[in-house]
């Protein structure tokens, strides 16, 4: 696959417990293209839930910048284990834009994937993969990205 723009979605204000997982998945994604949202993997968040890179920006500025990035992306990869209104919104917009979408979910006894995400998978441009650890997530990403080369 050529070096394409990739939009990575992960929870920010909905919870940052998975920030290190995001960082590792983003690092792997960078072998396939430019990750426009690499800041999602940042572990530096202030008391208001704002990551370091967005301090000083208004919510409107963040929204508009991210929608522009989403429009420019060829592929959307979302880690959806931590429920997030923002990630759901981004995925809805990505579907409306006809983007190629891969959602990654780590099942556990206390986590269930939203029916709106699980039910959206269609075997075509919206895929959902359940994985157990970062290595499995990276393998899922590799498989998905390679499959896009055959589209």
Secondary structure, DSSP 4 states (H G I P E B T S, - for coil): ---EEEEEE--STT--TTHHHHHHHHHHHTTTEEETTGGGG---B-TTS-BGGGTT--HHHHHHHHHHHHHH-SEEEEE-SS--HHHHHHHHHHHHTT-EEEEEE--BTTB---HHHHTT--SSSEEEEE-SSHHHHHHHHHHHHHHHHT-
